[in-house]
């Protein structure tokens, strides 16, 4: 647990305005973020290159975001999940729009193609569904977001949201049911 | 009261209608785990008063039961990133007669558990293929048939299937032997390419395994690196025979779901009938990937890959890697013919052809020592450290060698004096003079030595004429800074070096926040006065402030001052971690205040590379350097500091070619930067391009005659190339530039010892060097070397008693003083004291080795201590491990040092044959300065070999060629 204690301490210092803290934080978080990104992406053979690009973008977003007060390790993972979600969904939407000739260009971040074609549709749809869920139930949105975009374990989600593991499990189930209903709607 | 609105196709919760949504969820969560009857009763009760709520909950319940199926695709694409280790919750349970102990692997295709076969009492691997979870009964039966057929196969390269069955949840499973090892996929993820001999060996084993299966009428259909297991003893096992066919059935039409299609043959991609030749294609792809590091059919996503497989010829492997034998190139071509009829026809034929290919002969003896070894990431050696440090050293400038007329104007910017005494004044003074130098050296018409070089003139009594002569410049800019509350007063004076005549001077009194403007004004005045040629681009650059944020600039100047204060003239010595840390903090503060401040970002990136090369060797730190450098380039394309940072990054990544590219790009902007040329030399050296490296060092020296690192690097490179006379001249030149850098004299003495077999030069150096000079014990080690070679063992012991050092370490040495003492006592014949000291050394070294398990030098010294204690087998093991940790890579002299150490360990342990064999190998290597015939003749550590006539024969033989 020493690692996550360090991370919590650094987040605290970052929140208090210590500029160097985020730079010390990055190496600690890098492997994890890279792992997260790697599992999100299926493009081969340049998967490692793309993973690096995605992590770099996520990092950039974190650095450029207004300094939020981060409680702890779990909170950071939650934030990283959200950053990851927005990057991937924007990218998927851009790709889809480009394919449909809507004139919108793909997200201009790096030139990497992060997603395989068949992932684009899945992620764009998921992004839209989450947006709808967000309007009615924020916490379940976070749970799905952390599962699908952050790749957090259930324990980490509990930590990030400050709720019990049992609650996470229960709410994940209803959130998944809602999502299944929502996505199925389009098929019928 | 608002209600969930029910539509024909589902239900929608009205936005903001939290209560309705909450009610649906509350009921859902209440009833979802009830049994059918209880659930029905509860829902009916609700429906009596609120039919809409009942309907909404029912729909959600129906969706819940289908959720796994509906979300299967999303779960597969975006499932847990840290895979739930045991998604089936089998650990601790008993499945059939297998006790599930722990999950050992988890991939898209399934979960593998370590389990115990309770009937036979043996450990097994139990795999549950998840892809087979959503299958029909027919497919289950098919899978079992296939698995039974595969189980009948008995071949050393096939992983047998012990049993198949079903879990109580209805999941299929099968069991197989539990192997310790890694998959080829994991190996390829770690290492770009597999060494040729090993790749051929793996491919041949795969071909033999496939041959046996094909003879039994079984086609694998899904051979890929993830299905190839590499065992530590070199054996190769093919996994998952038969599974692919079952999966095919279950996942009709969608090869995407099978995972990657990269290894599929054209007929398979098209869904045609597949025969054994599809496996041979797959083997061809796997082999191609092993030897070139990339797959023959790219295209980014699956459609692209499919297109390439069907229609595009693969690039010849030999275009991607130089040492591919022609026969291998041809064989790969024959595996990858689109038409199965034109392909290699059988696995046996393929195995035979593979066996006939001979990789480059010269690597054969090396292979013996290194077969099947994992190549560790390139450790930071002195070479790397030097490149990183020099690259980071802020481009020092000088004149262009092939100076097209008119010749560039050369001038030295001296550190400005501080007239008020405060930290603020200090960083304004340093920052201003450094900033002026940095801007001037961006001009193609000007050359100016780096701040690290001119900083030795801080408060120097030397006249402008003297300084001009020493630095070979025609003008000198000097000045002073005084801080008065929020005002700053700067006096600047430009002098002609020939006679000290003032050419221009000015006094600025401005708010401290305008220091950037003062700097720009001085640069422009200097350029105008000296008639320095500038291009329009350069003038635009000068006009553009680095940042509009005075606070950001202030933080930047502070970072720069801390950084420069830590930079030694001799880059070898490194920047103290504390300076790096504080500079990181200031630069990131500057960046946070102005995210568009590219120079601050680039400097931050450079600091990250320094950290990554020294105290924080994590991948994360290194990658952070790249992030910042690339972001800096996005904001300021062509920024030299960002290119330098990227070059350092690539050196850390072990990719010298990319580092060279970046440095060449940087040199397009500042062609006459001596420091950049030295950095380029270092990268060329790392790439094994020694002659070009020497040329860059010489070029740097012509640009800036006083550049210490150019001289030192030239000296060590000549020495490496065994061009000893030139090395000695370059060492002498470096010593003349910096007489107080004693480390250079020591290295020269060590080089001379290896050339002439006498410690006289080293002894003379040590006489001149003050006795208390002993950084990291290097003075102690040098004296120990002298006494050992001169065989004055008792004097050596007396010296060690006086020394305060307990450990000597540099890039090539890691010796506790106790180890030196032990060897001196041993030479004197005092066995008891020798043993006691060997034991002390051993315990120190064991601790060090535990703390730094991948340091080859520690391990080699540990081997020496073991050998001294008579623990021969441990000694040999340590020596071998040390060699594994120091791979023979281009430009890595660590490997030769370590091999030389291993010879001593073998000798000490009495393994004369092994020692001689290793020496033979060592001398067959192209370069290396660490062990020479001359050294072998005089160093006591090799004494045990002298009794053997083969040793003398070997020395005579190699003396003639070296």
Interface residues (C-beta under 8 A of the other chain):
Chain A: X18 X19 X20 X22 X23 X26 X27 X28 X29 X30 X31 X34 X35 X36 X38 X39 X40 X42 X43 X44 X45 X46 X48 X52 X55 X56 X59 X60 X63 X64 X113 X115 X116 X117 X118 X119 X122 X123 X126 X135 X136 X137 X147 X148 X149 X150 X151 X152 X153 X154 X170 X173 X174 X176 X177 X178 X179 X180 X181 X182 X183 X184 X185 X188
Chain B: X9 X10 X11 X13 X15 X16 X17 X18 X21 X25 X28 X29 X32 X59 X60 X61 X63 X64 X66 X67 X70 X71 X73 X74 X77 X78 X79 X80 X81 X82 X83 X84 X189 X256 X260 X262 X294 X295 X298 X300 X301 X302 X303 X305 X581 X584 X585 X588 X589 X591 X592 X595 X604 X608 X616 X618 X619 X620 X621 X623 X624 X626 X627 X630 X631
